[in-house]
Amino acid sequence: MNEATGHELDLLDRYSSVLRAFEDRLPWYGTKELLQYVAVGVLTAEGSAEELATGVHDLEEAFSDALPWYRKSNVSGMVRLGVSASLYTAGFGAAEFIAAHEAAQSFSGRHARSMRGVFGLLATFILCLQNDAAAVEESQVSRLFEIYREMKKYHWWLTGSDDLPACAALVALPGTAEEVGEVTEAMFTGLKRHAGFKTSEALQQAANFLCLTKLEPEVACARAHQIAEALRERGCSVNKSEYDEVSILCGIPIPVERIVDHVMDFYEHLPNQSWWSSKTRRFDTASSIAIVSMLKTDELQGLGDVKALLALQGIIAAQQAAAAAAAAAAS
């Protein structure tokens, strides 16, 4: 176990401060478990912890006010907060983002498809990231659904609306939709063969994320196996809930042992929080902060693709956590 560096301790201090600022403003419908995604999502934004919390909550209020009631009803409050944190970091306003989403929904109708609901909203955000502006082009939406159809050809039983954000991220890859589909399938089968990942929706999402590293499938899947095994040797469980983090970590172009050292440094030094319900959630947070930390080093500046991966992973994880919380409350 390495000692945490001054840079890492500074980032942990900032994370703790940002988390406390959001906890102080926790809305009545919120759970502390989801705030980790919000806090990580704004770590790279400028301003004090209090300024970030105020800015995100103000944006969330404007975002909620701008959402039509039929959209607001299927986008939970905590997911709206998570999306607002991503919008805040990206510099997108609420009204312009809603306008972009309405445009994306209009374009999707020309393909007899829909981008309504939470995952369509997240897909719109990913498309906006590709444009560096809260705007979506018809060509992006067309390509999104072309890629979606290719994924459906391989795994129709796994592919659904929850794959729209990943399909949106794949829009920026080179090649035809058919070629992108072939790469996603190579990643899917490679992760099963090399890394021992089990067939599941989590595997499909991890395979999609792995495509965004732009590594050759054989190289990417072998690297995923190396990272997973190194984490297991350090005491971390690598199960379905960790598949996407492993794929994202593959995109960091430094030796595997250094990647795992970074993750474990943050894992071991995270402040104790009684609301962390499992090692899985602690690992999620540690790996996300580690990615932010590694992106801030000189050798990795400008690695924008991995930043997009991190944003995508965070907002999807927030949605999954919100859905789980809602299901638990209803039981």
Phi and psi in degrees as GROMACS dihedral restraints (atoms count N, CA, C in turn):
[ dihedral_restraints ]
;  ai    aj    ak    al  type     phi  dphi    fc
    3     4     5     6     1   -82.1    20    10
    4     5     6     7     1   153.5    20    10
    6     7     8     9     1   -75.2    20    10
    7     8     9    10     1   140.3    20    10
    9    10    11    12     1   -65.3    20    10
   10    11    12    13     1   139.3    20    10
   12    13    14    15     1   -78.6    20    10
   13    14    15    16     1   168.4    20    10
   15    16    17    18     1   -60.2    20    10
   16    17    18    19     1   -39.0    20    10
   18    19    20    21     1   -61.4    20    10
   19    20    21    22     1   -43.7    20    10
   21    22    23    24     1   -66.8    20    10
   22    23    24    25     1   -41.2    20    10
   24    25    26    27     1   -64.6    20    10
   25    26    27    28     1   -37.9    20    10
   27    28    29    30     1   -62.1    20    10
   28    29    30    31     1   -41.6    20    10
   30    31    32    33     1   -68.8    20    10
   31    32    33    34     1   -37.4    20    10
   33    34    35    36     1   -63.7    20    10
   34    35    36    37     1   -41.4    20    10
   36    37    38    39     1   -61.1    20    10
   37    38    39    40     1   -42.7    20    10
   39    40    41    42     1   -65.4    20    10
   40    41    42    43     1   -43.2    20    10
   42    43    44    45     1   -58.3    20    10
   43    44    45    46     1   -46.6    20    10
   45    46    47    48     1   -62.2    20    10
   46    47    48    49     1   -39.8    20    10
   48    49    50    51     1   -66.3    20    10
   49    50    51    52     1   -44.2    20    10
   51    52    53    54     1   -64.8    20    10
   52    53    54    55     1   -42.2    20    10
   54    55    56    57     1   -61.0    20    10
   55    56    57    58     1   -44.6    20    10
   57    58    59    60     1   -63.1    20    10
   58    59    60    61     1   -39.0    20    10
   60    61    62    63     1   -63.0    20    10
   61    62    63    64     1   -38.2    20    10
   63    64    65    66     1   -75.0    20    10
   64    65    66    67     1   -34.3    20    10
   66    67    68    69     1   -62.7    20    10
   67    68    69    70     1   -37.7    20    10
   69    70    71    72     1   -64.3    20    10
   70    71    72    73     1   -22.7    20    10
   72    73    74    75     1  -110.6    20    10
   73    74    75    76     1    17.8    20    10
   75    76    77    78     1   -56.0    20    10
   76    77    78    79     1   120.5    20    10
   78    79    80    81     1   -70.4    20    10
   79    80    81    82     1   163.5    20    10
   81    82    83    84     1   -61.0    20    10
   82    83    84    85     1   -28.8    20    10
   84    85    86    87     1   -89.6    20    10
   85    86    87    88     1     1.0    20    10
   87    88    89    90     1   -91.4    20    10
   88    89    90    91     1   163.5    20    10
   90    91    92    93     1  -128.4    20    10
   91    92    93    94     1   142.5    20    10
   93    94    95    96     1   -63.2    20    10
   94    95    96    97     1   -26.6    20    10
   96    97    98    99     1   -60.6    20    10
   97    98    99   100     1   -31.9    20    10
   99   100   101   102     1   -82.7    20    10
  100   101   102   103     1   -16.1    20    10
  102   103   104   105     1   -68.7    20    10
  103   104   105   106     1   -21.8    20    10
  105   106   107   108     1   -60.4    20    10
  106   107   108   109     1   -38.2    20    10
  108   109   110   111     1   -68.4    20    10
  109   110   111   112     1   -36.7    20    10
  111   112   113   114     1   -66.3    20    10
  112   113   114   115     1   -45.5    20    10
  114   115   116   117     1   -63.8    20    10
  115   116   117   118     1   -45.3    20    10
  117   118   119   120     1   -63.4    20    10
  118   119   120   121     1   -37.0    20    10
  120   121   122   123     1   -63.2    20    10
  121   122   123   124     1   -22.0    20    10
  123   124   125   126     1  -112.8    20    10
  124   125   126   127     1     9.6    20    10
  126   127   128   129     1   -59.4    20    10
  127   128   129   130     1   -32.3    20    10
  129   130   131   132     1   -89.8    20    10
  130   131   132   133     1    -3.7    20    10
  132   133   134   135     1   -77.2    20    10
  133   134   135   136     1   152.0    20    10
  135   136   137   138     1   -81.3    20    10
  136   137   138   139     1   151.3    20    10
  138   139   140   141     1   117.8    20    10
  139   140   141   142     1   163.8    20    10
  141   142   143   144     1   -72.5    20    10
  142   143   144   145     1   167.5    20    10
  144   145   146   147     1   -57.9    20    10
  145   146   147   148     1   -42.6    20    10
  147   148   149   150     1   -66.7    20    10
  148   149   150   151     1   -38.8    20    10
  150   151   152   153     1   -65.2    20    10
  151   152   153   154     1   -39.0    20    10
  153   154   155   156     1   -65.6    20    10
  154   155   156   157     1   -46.1    20    10
  156   157   158   159     1   -61.5    20    10
  157   158   159   160     1   -43.2    20    10
  159   160   161   162     1   -64.1    20    10
  160   161   162   163     1   -45.8    20    10
  162   163   164   165     1   -62.4    20    10
  163   164   165   166     1   -43.1    20    10
  165   166   167   168     1   -68.1    20    10
  166   167   168   169     1   -42.7    20    10
  168   169   170   171     1   -66.7    20    10
  169   170   171   172     1   -37.3    20    10
  171   172   173   174     1   -63.5    20    10
  172   173   174   175     1   -40.8    20    10
  174   175   176   177     1   -67.7    20    10
  175   176   177   178     1   -38.6    20    10
  177   178   179   180     1   -62.9    20    10
  178   179   180   181     1   -38.9    20    10
  180   181   182   183     1   -64.6    20    10
  181   182   183   184     1   -43.8    20    10
  183   184   185   186     1   -66.1    20    10
  184   185   186   187     1   -38.7    20    10
  186   187   188   189     1   -63.4    20    10
  187   188   189   190     1   -45.5    20    10
  189   190   191   192     1   -64.3    20    10
  190   191   192   193     1   -41.4    20    10
  192   193   194   195     1   -64.3    20    10
  193   194   195   196     1   -32.9    20    10
  195   196   197   198     1   -81.9    20    10
  196   197   198   199     1   -21.1    20    10
  198   199   200   201     1   -71.2    20    10
  199   200   201   202     1   131.7    20    10
  201   202   203   204     1   -60.2    20    10
  202   203   204   205     1   151.5    20    10
  204   205   206   207     1   -58.2    20    10
  205   206   207   208     1   -35.6    20    10
  207   208   209   210     1   -73.0    20    10
  208   209   210   211     1   -17.7    20    10
  210   211   212   213     1   -88.3    20    10
  211   212   213   214     1   -39.9    20    10
  213   214   215   216     1   -61.7    20    10
  214   215   216   217     1   -33.6    20    10
  216   217   218   219     1   -66.0    20    10
  217   218   219   220     1   -23.5    20    10
  219   220   221   222     1  -113.2    20    10
  220   221   222   223     1    15.8    20    10
  222   223   224   225     1  -121.5    20    10
  223   224   225   226     1   105.1    20    10
  225   226   227   228     1   -62.4    20    10
  226   227   228   229     1   157.4    20    10
  228   229   230   231     1   -58.6    20    10
  229   230   231   232     1   -41.2    20    10
  231   232   233   234     1   -70.8    20    10
  232   233   234   235     1   -31.8    20    10
  234   235   236   237     1   -69.7    20    10
  235   236   237   238     1   -37.8    20    10
  237   238   239   240     1   -60.7    20    10
  238   239   240   241     1   -38.0    20    10
  240   241   242   243     1   -66.5    20    10
  241   242   243   244     1   -41.3    20    10
  243   244   245   246     1   -65.3    20    10
  244   245   246   247     1   -43.2    20    10
  246   247   248   249     1   -64.4    20    10
  247   248   249   250     1   -39.3    20    10
  249   250   251   252     1   -62.8    20    10
  250   251   252   253     1   -37.4    20    10
  252   253   254   255     1   -62.7    20    10
  253   254   255   256     1   -41.3    20    10
  255   256   257   258     1   -67.0    20    10
  256   257   258   259     1   -41.2    20    10
  258   259   260   261     1   -61.4    20    10
  259   260   261   262     1   -42.2    20    10
  261   262   263   264     1   -61.4    20    10
  262   263   264   265     1   -46.4    20    10
  264   265   266   267     1   -65.0    20    10
  265   266   267   268     1   -36.6    20    10
  267   268   269   270     1   -78.5    20    10
  268   269   270   271     1   -14.8    20    10
  270   271   272   273     1    81.6    20    10
  271   272   273   274     1    23.3    20    10
  273   274   275   276     1   -94.3    20    10
  274   275   276   277     1   137.6    20    10
  276   277   278   279     1   -83.9    20    10
  277   278   279   280     1   159.5    20    10
  279   280   281   282     1   -65.6    20    10
  280   281   282   283     1   -49.2    20    10
  282   283   284   285     1   -64.0    20    10
  283   284   285   286     1   -42.7    20    10
  285   286   287   288     1   -68.5    20    10
  286   287   288   289     1   -33.7    20    10
  288   289   290   291     1   -69.1    20    10
  289   290   291   292     1   -41.8    20    10
  291   292   293   294     1   -61.5    20    10
  292   293   294   295     1   -39.3    20    10
  294   295   296   297     1   -62.6    20    10
  295   296   297   298     1   -40.2    20    10
  297   298   299   300     1   -64.4    20    10
  298   299   300   301     1   -39.2    20    10
  300   301   302   303     1   -67.5    20    10
  301   302   303   304     1   -38.9    20    10
  303   304   305   306     1   -62.8    20    10
  304   305   306   307     1   -39.7    20    10
  306   307   308   309     1   -64.6    20    10
  307   308   309   310     1   -43.7    20    10
  309   310   311   312     1   -61.3    20    10
  310   311   312   313     1   -41.0    20    10
  312   313   314   315     1   -63.9    20    10
  313   314   315   316     1   -40.0    20    10
  315   316   317   318     1   -63.2    20    10
  316   317   318   319     1   -44.0    20    10
  318   319   320   321     1   -63.5    20    10
  319   320   321   322     1   -38.3    20    10
  321   322   323   324     1   -65.2    20    10
  322   323   324   325     1   -30.4    20    10
  324   325   326   327     1   -61.6    20    10
  325   326   327   328     1   -26.7    20    10
  327   328   329   330     1   -72.0    20    10
  328   329   330   331     1   -10.3    20    10
  330   331   332   333     1  -112.1    20    10
  331   332   333   334     1    14.3    20    10
  333   334   335   336     1    55.4    20    10
  334   335   336   337     1    35.4    20    10
  336   337   338   339     1  -125.0    20    10
  337   338   339   340     1   173.9    20    10
  339   340   341   342     1  -134.4    20    10
  340   341   342   343     1   144.3    20    10
  342   343   344   345     1  -116.5    20    10
  343   344   345   346     1    21.6    20    10
  345   346   347   348     1   -69.7    20    10
  346   347   348   349     1   162.3    20    10
  348   349   350   351     1    88.5    20    10
  349   350   351   352     1   178.1    20    10
  351   352   353   354     1   -62.3    20    10
  352   353   354   355     1   -46.1    20    10
  354   355   356   357     1   -71.5    20    10
  355   356   357   358     1   -31.0    20    10
  357   358   359   360     1   -65.9    20    10
  358   359   360   361     1   -37.2    20    10
  360   361   362   363     1   -63.4    20    10
  361   362   363   364     1   -44.5    20    10
  363   364   365   366     1   -66.4    20    10
  364   365   366   367     1   -36.1    20    10
  366   367   368   369     1   -63.0    20    10
  367   368   369   370     1   -40.2    20    10
  369   370   371   372     1   -59.8    20    10
  370   371   372   373     1   -43.0    20    10
  372   373   374   375     1   -60.6    20    10
  373   374   375   376     1   -43.7    20    10
  375   376   377   378     1   -63.5    20    10
  376   377   378   379     1   -40.2    20    10
  378   379   380   381     1   -64.4    20    10
  379   380   381   382     1   -38.1    20    10
  381   382   383   384     1   -64.1    20    10
  382   383   384   385     1   -39.5    20    10
  384   385   386   387     1   -57.6    20    10
  385   386   387   388     1   -36.5    20    10
  387   388   389   390     1   -67.4    20    10
  388   389   390   391     1   -24.9    20    10
  390   391   392   393     1   -97.0    20    10
  391   392   393   394     1    -5.2    20    10
  393   394   395   396     1    55.5    20    10
  394   395   396   397     1    29.7    20    10
  396   397   398   399     1  -161.5    20    10
  397   398   399   400     1   154.8    20    10
  399   400   401   402     1   -79.7    20    10
  400   401   402   403     1    72.2    20    10
  402   403   404   405     1  -153.8    20    10
  403   404   405   406     1   145.2    20    10
  405   406   407   408     1  -127.6    20    10
  406   407   408   409     1   136.9    20    10
  408   409   410   411     1   -99.0    20    10
  409   410   411   412     1   149.3    20    10
  411   412   413   414     1   -59.5    20    10
  412   413   414   415     1   -36.9    20    10
  414   415   416   417     1   -61.5    20    10
  415   416   417   418     1   -34.2    20    10
  417   418   419   420     1   -65.5    20    10
  418   419   420   421     1   -44.6    20    10
  420   421   422   423     1   -66.4    20    10
  421   422   423   424     1   -39.9    20    10
  423   424   425   426     1   -60.7    20    10
  424   425   426   427     1   -45.1    20    10
  426   427   428   429     1   -67.9    20    10
  427   428   429   430     1   -36.9    20    10
  429   430   431   432     1   -54.2    20    10
  430   431   432   433     1   -48.9    20    10
  432   433   434   435     1   -77.1    20    10
  433   434   435   436     1   -23.5    20    10
  435   436   437   438     1   -64.9    20    10
  436   437   438   439     1   -43.3    20    10
  438   439   440   441     1   -66.7    20    10
  439   440   441   442     1   -40.6    20    10
  441   442   443   444     1   -57.7    20    10
  442   443   444   445     1   -44.1    20    10
  444   445   446   447     1   -64.1    20    10
  445   446   447   448     1   -36.6    20    10
  447   448   449   450     1   -65.1    20    10
  448   449   450   451     1   -42.2    20    10
  450   451   452   453     1   -63.2    20    10
  451   452   453   454     1   -38.3    20    10
  453   454   455   456     1   -63.8    20    10
  454   455   456   457     1   -34.0    20    10
  456   457   458   459     1   -61.9    20    10
  457   458   459   460     1   -36.8    20    10
  459   460   461   462     1   -83.2    20    10
  460   461   462   463     1   -41.3    20    10
  462   463   464   465     1  -140.7    20    10
  463   464   465   466     1    70.4    20    10
  465   466   467   468     1   -63.9    20    10
  466   467   468   469     1   -28.2    20    10
  468   469   470   471     1   -79.3    20    10
  469   470   471   472     1   -19.5    20    10
  471   472   473   474     1   -97.4    20    10
  472   473   474   475     1   -26.6    20    10
  474   475   476   477     1   -86.5    20    10
  475   476   477   478     1   124.4    20    10
  477   478   479   480     1  -151.0    20    10
  478   479   480   481     1  -165.3    20    10
  480   481   482   483     1   -61.2    20    10
  481   482   483   484     1   -25.4    20    10
  483   484   485   486     1   -69.6    20    10
  484   485   486   487     1   -10.1    20    10
  486   487   488   489     1   -91.1    20    10
  487   488   489   490     1    -3.9    20    10
  489   490   491   492     1   -59.4    20    10
  490   491   492   493     1   -42.9    20    10
  492   493   494   495     1   -61.3    20    10
  493   494   495   496     1   -41.2    20    10
  495   496   497   498     1   -65.7    20    10
  496   497   498   499     1   -40.9    20    10
  498   499   500   501     1   -61.0    20    10
  499   500   501   502     1   -38.4    20    10
  501   502   503   504     1   -62.6    20    10
  502   503   504   505     1   -40.1    20    10
  504   505   506   507     1   -65.9    20    10
  505   506   507   508     1   -33.1    20    10
  507   508   509   510     1   -75.0    20    10
  508   509   510   511     1   -14.7    20    10
  510   511   512   513     1   -55.1    20    10
  511   512   513   514     1   -36.0    20    10
  513   514   515   516     1   -77.5    20    10
  514   515   516   517     1    -9.0    20    10
  516   517   518   519     1   -71.8    20    10
  517   518   519   520     1   151.2    20    10
  519   520   521   522     1   -73.9    20    10
  520   521   522   523     1   163.7    20    10
  522   523   524   525     1    96.9    20    10
  523   524   525   526     1   168.9    20    10
  525   526   527   528     1   -73.7    20    10
  526   527   528   529     1   166.4    20    10
  528   529   530   531     1   -60.2    20    10
  529   530   531   532     1   -37.5    20    10
  531   532   533   534     1   -63.1    20    10
  532   533   534   535     1   -41.2    20    10
  534   535   536   537     1   -67.6    20    10
  535   536   537   538     1   -38.4    20    10
  537   538   539   540     1   -62.9    20    10
  538   539   540   541     1   -41.8    20    10
  540   541   542   543     1   -60.9    20    10
  541   542   543   544     1   -38.6    20    10
  543   544   545   546     1   -64.3    20    10
  544   545   546   547     1   -38.4    20    10
  546   547   548   549     1   -68.3    20    10
  547   548   549   550     1   -43.5    20    10
  549   550   551   552     1   -60.7    20    10
  550   551   552   553     1   -38.4    20    10
  552   553   554   555     1   -69.7    20    10
  553   554   555   556     1   -37.4    20    10
  555   556   557   558     1   -63.5    20    10
  556   557   558   559     1   -39.1    20    10
  558   559   560   561     1   -66.0    20    10
  559   560   561   562     1   -41.0    20    10
  561   562   563   564     1   -60.5    20    10
  562   563   564   565     1   -53.0    20    10
  564   565   566   567     1   -69.9    20    10
  565   566   567   568     1   -32.8    20    10
  567   568   569   570     1   -67.1    20    10
  568   569   570   571     1   -39.1    20    10
  570   571   572   573     1   -65.9    20    10
  571   572   573   574     1   -35.4    20    10
  573   574   575   576     1   -66.2    20    10
  574   575   576   577     1   -45.6    20    10
  576   577   578   579     1   -75.0    20    10
  577   578   579   580     1   -46.8    20    10
  579   580   581   582     1   -86.1    20    10
  580   581   582   583     1   -43.9    20    10
  582   583   584   585     1   -99.9    20    10
  583   584   585   586     1    -7.5    20    10
  585   586   587   588     1    73.7    20    10
  586   587   588   589     1    18.9    20    10
  588   589   590   591     1   -69.4    20    10
  589   590   591   592     1   142.6    20    10
  591   592   593   594     1   -89.9    20    10
  592   593   594   595     1   144.2    20    10
  594   595   596   597     1   -57.6    20    10
  595   596   597   598     1   124.0    20    10
  597   598   599   600     1  -175.6    20    10
  598   599   600   601     1   171.0    20    10
  600   601   602   603     1   -62.5    20    10
  601   602   603   604     1   -33.9    20    10
  603   604   605   606     1   -63.5    20    10
  604   605   606   607     1   -38.5    20    10
  606   607   608   609     1   -65.6    20    10
  607   608   609   610     1   -42.4    20    10
  609   610   611   612     1   -62.3    20    10
  610   611   612   613     1   -42.2    20    10
  612   613   614   615     1   -64.9    20    10
  613   614   615   616     1   -42.0    20    10
  615   616   617   618     1   -62.4    20    10
  616   617   618   619     1   -39.7    20    10
  618   619   620   621     1   -63.6    20    10
  619   620   621   622     1   -40.6    20    10
  621   622   623   624     1   -64.0    20    10
  622   623   624   625     1   -43.5    20    10
  624   625   626   627     1   -62.0    20    10
  625   626   627   628     1   -40.1    20    10
  627   628   629   630     1   -63.9    20    10
  628   629   630   631     1   -31.7    20    10
  630   631   632   633     1   -59.1    20    10
  631   632   633   634     1   -33.7    20    10
  633   634   635   636     1   -74.3    20    10
  634   635   636   637     1   -10.6    20    10
  636   637   638   639     1   -73.8    20    10
  637   638   639   640     1   -17.6    20    10
  639   640   641   642     1    64.9    20    10
  640   641   642   643     1    19.8    20    10
  642   643   644   645     1   -85.2    20    10
  643   644   645   646     1   154.3    20    10
  645   646   647   648     1   -63.8    20    10
  646   647   648   649     1   143.3    20    10
  648   649   650   651     1   -50.9    20    10
  649   650   651   652     1   -45.3    20    10
  651   652   653   654     1   -62.3    20    10
  652   653   654   655     1   -42.2    20    10
  654   655   656   657     1   -67.1    20    10
  655   656   657   658     1   -46.4    20    10
  657   658   659   660     1   -62.8    20    10
  658   659   660   661     1   -44.7    20    10
  660   661   662   663     1   -70.9    20    10
  661   662   663   664     1   -35.4    20    10
  663   664   665   666     1   -65.1    20    10
  664   665   666   667     1   -38.9    20    10
  666   667   668   669     1   -66.8    20    10
  667   668   669   670     1   -39.3    20    10
  669   670   671   672     1   -60.5    20    10
  670   671   672   673     1   -42.2    20    10
  672   673   674   675     1   -61.7    20    10
  673   674   675   676     1   -43.1    20    10
  675   676   677   678     1   -63.1    20    10
  676   677   678   679     1   -43.3    20    10
  678   679   680   681     1   -66.9    20    10
  679   680   681   682     1   -44.0    20    10
  681   682   683   684     1   -61.1    20    10
  682   683   684   685     1   -44.3    20    10
  684   685   686   687     1   -67.2    20    10
  685   686   687   688     1   -39.2    20    10
  687   688   689   690     1   -65.1    20    10
  688   689   690   691     1   -37.5    20    10
  690   691   692   693     1   -67.5    20    10
  691   692   693   694     1   -41.8    20    10
  693   694   695   696     1   -62.2    20    10
  694   695   696   697     1   -40.3    20    10
  696   697   698   699     1   -63.2    20    10
  697   698   699   700     1   -25.2    20    10
  699   700   701   702     1   -92.8    20    10
  700   701   702   703     1     6.8    20    10
  702   703   704   705     1    99.7    20    10
  703   704   705   706     1     5.6    20    10
  705   706   707   708     1   -91.8    20    10
  706   707   708   709     1   138.3    20    10
  708   709   710   711     1   -80.5    20    10
  709   710   711   712     1   136.6    20    10
  711   712   713   714     1  -121.0    20    10
  712   713   714   715     1    91.9    20    10
  714   715   716   717     1  -116.2    20    10
  715   716   717   718     1  -165.8    20    10
  717   718   719   720     1   -55.5    20    10
  718   719   720   721     1   -38.2    20    10
  720   721   722   723     1   -70.4    20    10
  721   722   723   724     1   -13.8    20    10
  723   724   725   726     1  -103.2    20    10
  724   725   726   727     1    -4.1    20    10
  726   727   728   729     1   -57.1    20    10
  727   728   729   730     1   -44.0    20    10
  729   730   731   732     1   -68.5    20    10
  730   731   732   733     1   -36.9    20    10
  732   733   734   735     1   -62.8    20    10
  733   734   735   736     1   -41.1    20    10
  735   736   737   738     1   -61.0    20    10
  736   737   738   739     1   -42.5    20    10
  738   739   740   741     1   -63.0    20    10
  739   740   741   742     1   -42.0    20    10
  741   742   743   744     1   -64.5    20    10
  742   743   744   745     1   -42.8    20    10
  744   745   746   747     1   -61.4    20    10
  745   746   747   748     1   -28.2    20    10
  747   748   749   750     1   -61.6    20    10
  748   749   750   751     1   -24.1    20    10
  750   751   752   753     1   -78.3    20    10
  751   752   753   754     1    -8.1    20    10
  753   754   755   756     1   -84.4    20    10
  754   755   756   757     1   113.3    20    10
  756   757   758   759     1   -82.3    20    10
  757   758   759   760     1    58.2    20    10
  759   760   761   762     1  -133.0    20    10
  760   761   762   763     1   164.5    20    10
  762   763   764   765     1   -55.8    20    10
  763   764   765   766     1   146.8    20    10
  765   766   767   768     1   -56.2    20    10
  766   767   768   769     1   -43.9    20    10
  768   769   770   771     1   -61.8    20    10
  769   770   771   772     1   -36.4    20    10
  771   772   773   774     1   -67.8    20    10
  772   773   774   775     1   -38.8    20    10
  774   775   776   777     1   -60.4    20    10
  775   776   777   778     1   -48.4    20    10
  777   778   779   780     1   -65.9    20    10
  778   779   780   781     1   -37.0    20    10
  780   781   782   783     1   -58.4    20    10
  781   782   783   784     1   -45.5    20    10
  783   784   785   786     1   -60.2    20    10
  784   785   786   787     1   -48.5    20    10
  786   787   788   789     1   -60.8    20    10
  787   788   789   790     1   -46.1    20    10
  789   790   791   792     1   -69.8    20    10
  790   791   792   793     1   -32.7    20    10
  792   793   794   795     1   -58.7    20    10
  793   794   795   796     1   -46.8    20    10
  795   796   797   798     1   -70.3    20    10
  796   797   798   799     1   -37.7    20    10
  798   799   800   801     1   -59.2    20    10
  799   800   801   802     1   -44.4    20    10
  801   802   803   804     1   -79.2    20    10
  802   803   804   805     1   -23.8    20    10
  804   805   806   807     1  -102.2    20    10
  805   806   807   808     1    -1.0    20    10
  807   808   809   810     1   -59.6    20    10
  808   809   810   811     1   138.6    20    10
  810   811   812   813     1   -64.5    20    10
  811   812   813   814     1   145.1    20    10
  813   814   815   816     1   -65.2    20    10
  814   815   816   817     1   131.4    20    10
  816   817   818   819     1  -132.1    20    10
  817   818   819   820     1   122.5    20    10
  819   820   821   822     1   -64.2    20    10
  820   821   822   823     1   -21.1    20    10
  822   823   824   825     1   -85.0    20    10
  823   824   825   826     1    -4.0    20    10
  825   826   827   828     1   -72.3    20    10
  826   827   828   829     1   114.3    20    10
  828   829   830   831     1   -89.8    20    10
  829   830   831   832     1   -11.1    20    10
  831   832   833   834     1  -161.3    20    10
  832   833   834   835     1   164.2    20    10
  834   835   836   837     1   -64.1    20    10
  835   836   837   838     1   -29.5    20    10
  837   838   839   840     1   -60.2    20    10
  838   839   840   841     1   -47.5    20    10
  840   841   842   843     1   -66.6    20    10
  841   842   843   844     1   -36.4    20    10
  843   844   845   846     1   -65.1    20    10
  844   845   846   847     1   -40.2    20    10
  846   847   848   849     1   -65.7    20    10
  847   848   849   850     1   -42.3    20    10
  849   850   851   852     1   -52.7    20    10
  850   851   852   853     1   -49.4    20    10
  852   853   854   855     1   -66.6    20    10
  853   854   855   856     1   -45.7    20    10
  855   856   857   858     1   -61.6    20    10
  856   857   858   859     1   -43.7    20    10
  858   859   860   861     1   -67.9    20    10
  859   860   861   862     1   -37.4    20    10
  861   862   863   864     1   -66.0    20    10
  862   863   864   865     1   -44.1    20    10
  864   865   866   867     1   -67.0    20    10
  865   866   867   868     1   -36.7    20    10
  867   868   869   870     1   -61.5    20    10
  868   869   870   871     1   -40.0    20    10
  870   871   872   873     1   -63.6    20    10
  871   872   873   874     1   -44.4    20    10
  873   874   875   876     1   -58.9    20    10
  874   875   876   877     1   -43.3    20    10
  876   877   878   879     1   -62.0    20    10
  877   878   879   880     1   -46.6    20    10
  879   880   881   882     1   -67.6    20    10
  880   881   882   883     1   -31.6    20    10
  882   883   884   885     1   -69.6    20    10
  883   884   885   886     1   -20.3    20    10
  885   886   887   888     1   -86.7    20    10
  886   887   888   889     1    -6.1    20    10
  888   889   890   891     1   -79.2    20    10
  889   890   891   892     1   155.9    20    10
  891   892   893   894     1   -57.2    20    10
  892   893   894   895     1   -41.0    20    10
  894   895   896   897     1   -70.5    20    10
  895   896   897   898     1   -14.9    20    10
  897   898   899   900     1  -115.8    20    10
  898   899   900   901     1     8.6    20    10
  900   901   902   903     1   -61.8    20    10
  901   902   903   904     1   139.7    20    10
  903   904   905   906     1    85.0    20    10
  904   905   906   907     1     7.9    20    10
  906   907   908   909     1   -80.4    20    10
  907   908   909   910     1    70.5    20    10
  909   910   911   912     1   -65.3    20    10
  910   911   912   913     1   -31.0    20    10
  912   913   914   915     1   -61.2    20    10
  913   914   915   916     1   -38.4    20    10
  915   916   917   918     1   -71.9    20    10
  916   917   918   919     1   -32.9    20    10
  918   919   920   921     1   -61.5    20    10
  919   920   921   922     1   -41.2    20    10
  921   922   923   924     1   -64.9    20    10
  922   923   924   925     1   -39.0    20    10
  924   925   926   927     1   -58.3    20    10
  925   926   927   928     1   -44.6    20    10
  927   928   929   930     1   -64.1    20    10
  928   929   930   931     1   -43.0    20    10
  930   931   932   933     1   -62.2    20    10
  931   932   933   934     1   -43.8    20    10
  933   934   935   936     1   -63.7    20    10
  934   935   936   937     1   -46.4    20    10
  936   937   938   939     1   -60.3    20    10
  937   938   939   940     1   -41.8    20    10
  939   940   941   942     1   -65.1    20    10
  940   941   942   943     1   -45.4    20    10
  942   943   944   945     1   -74.0    20    10
  943   944   945   946     1   -32.7    20    10
  945   946   947   948     1   -68.8    20    10
  946   947   948   949     1   -40.6    20    10
  948   949   950   951     1   -62.6    20    10
  949   950   951   952     1   -38.7    20    10
  951   952   953   954     1   -63.8    20    10
  952   953   954   955     1   -41.1    20    10
  954   955   956   957     1   -64.3    20    10
  955   956   957   958     1   -43.3    20    10
  957   958   959   960     1   -63.9    20    10
  958   959   960   961     1   -41.0    20    10
  960   961   962   963     1   -65.5    20    10
  961   962   963   964     1   -39.1    20    10
  963   964   965   966     1   -64.9    20    10
  964   965   966   967     1   -41.1    20    10
  966   967   968   969     1   -64.4    20    10
  967   968   969   970     1   -40.6    20    10
  969   970   971   972     1   -64.0    20    10
  970   971   972   973     1   -41.5    20    10
  972   973   974   975     1   -64.4    20    10
  973   974   975   976     1   -40.3    20    10
  975   976   977   978     1   -65.5    20    10
  976   977   978   979     1   -40.0    20    10
  978   979   980   981     1   -65.6    20    10
  979   980   981   982     1   -40.2    20    10
  981   982   983   984     1   -65.5    20    10
  982   983   984   985     1   -38.5    20    10
  984   985   986   987     1   -68.0    20    10
  985   986   987   988     1   -31.0    20    10
  987   988   989   990     1   -81.4    20    10
  988   989   990   991     1   -17.9    20    10
